[in-house]
């Protein structure tokens, strides 16, 4: 990665300006939301839920699958990204139009690459739609289009759709929502992720815009793809995570909508007999993806799976604030590096920022689950060194220590600054 090129790019420069405004708004809103709750108690609940869930994951997964199947949701398990894509493609006929919502897991398994040229995929999240419109990569898991200048958005709308929209957020959102509503109404298949799955048979999908409510109900087929780490014991546990996701994700006390899906649409209005396939979706499919998660738990990195994808850590991360999504791969930031290592190998993690973390602890301090990314990063770097992967600067510093007994490579004298300074 050419860091100098990334740092001096127009995307990074404009993104930093946008982030400054977003950060100010986010911290203000989050502060107000936290004043309304018992923060300490909520954090303790979250930790307990995630720790219990991961330590009992196989049993909870079995119960979730049994309950969901009993409720007429078809469930598939995928050991890796390749198998997840294979299952999804078997469920998605060619040429069918998909209406999709924001999903980190769908990005993780690279399903959109497989669908390109095979199916029309409409991004229905406002931010993801703007990325698609501007041919951009996401810069944040919650607000993916945070870095795109408003002038570029209106220009792209004019170029692609021949419509003039004022450079005003409200006017742009109004245009995007009207445009997407027509697309959603004509979609054949809804494609979403999920925020939480309870072993007692509920799938939680959070949103603020209202697009997921439509995508999960209007098309006759709804396909949900998510990681096994989203499974928790009960519906109550799911609601706790929903609340935390809103507070640390957007600074709201609750999401605007919490979609709880337990089956395809149904009615019992005639003789109390359950009939599936009413006004809403007639078929619901769930693909549970492992893709390295079980191995993470096995090797002592399960703490990375405590993450609820709120993105709070990124606002405070000094590395992310400089290079955005170039720190990480499918998941951004230090946690993303860990996911990359177990999903695509040490070399991929090394190339995408394994040594970018400054270990400043700001991520841990601002994480609702206090995930210790710096500690885990040091463990990941040890794995990298064992594979012979180390930065040239680190190699030089360690060589200096072996030869001179210090990282500077020269005899130290009081009052004299070494020619090269290294940080350990």
N, C-alpha and C positions, 0 to 999 in steps of 0.2 A: 504494500500500500504506500502510495506517495503522499505522506502526511502534509508536506509543504503545499502540494497541489490542492488537497482537501481543505486546508486551512485558509487558502487564498481564493477559493472558488466563490463565485457570486452566491451560490446556494448557501454556503456557510455564513457568509457575511450578512445576507438578508435574514437568514435563520436566527442569528444571534440577536438581531434587533427585535424580531418577533418574540423570541424566547424571553427577552427582558420584560416585555409587556405581559406575556402569559404568566411568567413567574410571579410578578407582582400581584396579579389578579388571583392566581392560585393560592398563594400564601395567605392573602387576605380572606378568601372564602373558606379555606381549610381552618384557619384560626377561629372564625365565627362558628363553624360547624362543631369544632372540638369543645367549644365553650358550652354546648348544649348537652354533652354526654359525659359519662364517667370514662375518660380515656384509658386509665389504668386497667379498669375492669374489662373493657372491651378488648384491649390488647391481650390480657390474660386468657380471655375466652378464645380468642383467635389462635393463640399458641397451643392451647390445650386441644382444640378441634383438629388442627393440622398434625400435631404430634400423634394423637390417637389414631387419626385416619391413616397416616402413612405406616404406623407400626402394625396396623391391622388391615392393610390394603387388600390383600388377597381375599379375605373373608368378606369385606365390605363390597368388593367388586362382584363377587359371586351373588351376594344378596341383591345388589342393585340390578344385575342382569336378570335374575329370577323374577323380581317384582315388575320390572319394566316389560319383560316378555309377557307376563301374565296380564299386563295392561295393554297388550296388543302393539307395543313398540318393538320393532325388529332390531336386535342388537348384534353387532359384529365386533370382534376383537382383532386388532392389527398389531403385530409384534414390532413393525417398523414402518417407515414412511412409504416404502415401496408397496407393502401389503395394504396399507391404508388407501393409497391411490388406486390400487387394483380393485378393491372393494367398491370404492366410490364410483369408479368408471363403469362397473357392472350395474350399478344402480341408476346411472345417468345415461339415457339413450342419446345417441348422436343427434345433433341439430336441435335438441331441446334448449330453450332459453332458461338460463339460471338467474335468479335474483339472489344476490349474496349479501350477507352482512359482515361486519368486521370480525375477523377471527385470526388470532395468532397461530392456532394449530393448523389451520388450512394453509397459512403461509409456510409454516414449519415443514409440512410434508410436500410442499411444492405442487399442490394439486392444480393450481391455475396454469402452470406450465404445460401440464398434460391436457388441459381443456382448450388451450389456445388453438384456434383453427378447427376445433371439433364442436364446440358449443359457444354460443354467445353468453357472456357472463356480465351481468349488470351489477356494479357496486352500488348498493343502496344507502350505505353510510355516507353522510355528507363529506366527511374528511376523505374517505377512500375514493369517493366519486371524483373529488377535486384532484387527488393524486392521479387517477386514471385519465382525467381530462388534461392535466398538465404533464403527463408522462413523467411522473416523479416517484421517488421512493419514500416510504413513510419515515418520519423523523421522531415519532413518539407513539407508544402503544395505545394511548387513549385519544390523543389529538394528533393524528398522523400527518395532517397538512399544516401543522403549526408554522412551518418555515416558508410557506409559499406567499409571496407578496400579493396583496389584493389586486394590484394592477395586472399581474400576470393572469389571475383567474378570469377577470372580465375580458381580457384580450383573447384568451383561449375560447371562452364562450362565443365571442364574436366570430373568431376564425372558424370554429367547428360547427356552430349552430346558427350562424348569421343573425344573432340577436344581441342587441345592445343592452347591457345591464349596468346600472350605476355602481360606482366603486364604494359600495356601502354594504357592510355585512348583512344587514336585514334584507336588503334587496336581493343580494346574491343567494341567501338561504331560501328566500321566497321562490326564486326562479328554479333553484335546484330541486326543491321539494315538489313543485308542480311537474317538473320534467320527470322525476323519478316515480311519482305516483302512477303515471301512465304506464311506465315500464313494469312496475310491480304488478299492476292489474293484469298484464299480459304474460307474466312469467309462468313457466310450466313447473319449475322445481325451485323450492326455497333451500338455500344452503347457508347454514349458520354454524357457529361454534357454541360453546356453553360455558357459563361461569362456574357453576356448581352442579353436582349430581348427588342426590341423597340416596343412601342404600335402601331407604324405604320407598323409593320409586318416584322421585320428582327430579325434573331437569330445570334448572334455573338459568334464564338468559336475561341479562340486564341491559337496559337501554334508556336513552333520554329523548331520542328523536321520534320514536314511534314506528320506525321502519321495520324493526324486528317483529313487532306485533302483526304487521301486514304480511311480511315474508313467511312467517311461520303459520299463517292461517289461510291466505288466499290461494296459493298454488295447491294442487291436490297432493303433491309429494313434498315432504320436508326431510332433509338430510342434515343431521347434526354430527359434527366431527370435533372431538375434544380429547384431551389427555386423561389418562387414568388417575392422575394426581388431583383431579377435580372432585373425586368421590369423597363424601363425608358421611357420617352415620345417619343423621336425621334431617328432616325439613327445618327444624329449629336451627340446627347448625348452619344450614344453607342461608337462612335469613340473617344470621350474624355476619357471615361473609359478605352478603349483599350490602349491608349497612356500611361495613368497613370499606368496601370497594368504592362506594359513593363518596365517603368522607375523604379518603386518601387519594382517590382517583380524580375527582373533579372539585372537591370542596363543598359538596352538597350533603345534607344530612341523610338523604335517601335517593336512590335512582328515581327518575320520573316514572319508569315502568319496571316491574319485576314480572317477567313471563315465567310462570311455573307450568311446565308441560308434563302431564302424566300419561297421556294416551293420544291417539288420533281423536278428532272431534267425535262426539257421540250424543245420543239422546236416549232417554228411557220413558218418553212421554206416552208410548203405546203399551199398555199392560205392564209397565215397569220392566220391559225387556230391553236390555242394552243393545242398541244398534249403532255400529261405528260408521262414520262417514256422514256427518251432518253438514252444517254450513261451513265448517272449517276444513283443515287438511284431512285427507282420507288415509294417508299413509305416513308414518313417522319412522325414520331409520336413525339409529345411533351407532357411530363408529368410535370405539374406544381405542385410543392410540397409546402404545407403550413407548416405542422409539427411544430406548435408552433410559427410561425413567426407573425401571426395576433395577437396572445396573447401578444407577446413581445411589439408590437406597442401599443396595448391597455393599457398595464401596465407601459408604459413610458420607455421601453428599446429598442425603435426603433433605437437608435444610433448604437447599435451592428450590425444592418443590413446595415449600411453605408459601411461596410467592402467590399473591392473588392478582398479579398483573395490573396494579393500580398506577404504576409509573411514577410514584412519588419520589423514589430514590433518584431518578434521572434529573429532576429539576435542580438538585443540589450537587450532582456529580461534576467535578471540575473537568473531567475528561469528556463526558457527554456534552457539556456546554460548549466545548470547542469543536467537536467533530460529529455530533449527533449520531445517526444510525451507523456511521462507520466504526463505531465502537460496539462490536457484537455482530451477529448475523441475522437469524430469523427472530431472535429476541435481542433487544438492545441493552447494553450496559454489562456490568460485571456478572450478573446472573445469567445473561445471555451467553457469555463466554463459557460458563460451566455447562449450559445446555448444549452448546455447539460441540464441546469436547466429547461428550458422551453420545452425541447423535451423529457427528461427522468426523470425529477423530481429533487427536492432539494437534496435528499440523494445521487443520482448519481453524482451531481455536487460537493457535499461535499467530496465524496470519491475520486474524480479525480482532486482535487487541488483548491477548492474554497478558501482555506486559504493560498495558496502558494504565491499569489501576494504580492510583497513588497511595492506596491504603489509608486514606484520610478519615475513614469511618463515617462520613456524612450520610452515606447510603443507609447504613445500619441505624443511625440516629433518627432518620426520617422514615424508616420502614415500619408499618404497623405491626409487623411480626419480628422486627429487630433482627432480620437475617444478617449474619456476619459475613458479608461478601469478602471483605479483606482477608479474613482468616481462611475462607474457602479458596480464595484466589492464590494464596501462598501454597496451599496444598496442590492446587492445579499446576502451579509453576514447577513444583517439585516433580510431578509426573512428566512435565514437559522436558525438564533437564535429564530425567532418566531415559528419555527417548532421544536425547542429543539435540534438543531444540532450546537454544538460548540466544538472547540478543547479543550482537557484537560488543555493545557497551558493557553488558554484564560479564561477558567472557574476559574482556580486558581488565575490568575491575577485579574479578576473582584472580586473574593471573598476577595482577599487582600485589594483591594480598599474599599470595603464595610466595612471591619473590621478595617483596619489600616489607611485608607485615602490615601494610595499609593499602587502601584502595587507590591512592594517588600515584603510585609508581615512582616515588622519589623520596629522598630523605627529608623528613619534616624538620623545619627550623622555626623557632618561635618568632612571630611577627612576619613570617613570609607566607604568602598565599600560593598554594600549589598551582602548577600550570593548568592542570585539568581537575575539575571538581566532580565528584560522583556522589550520588545519593543512594544510600543503602535501603 
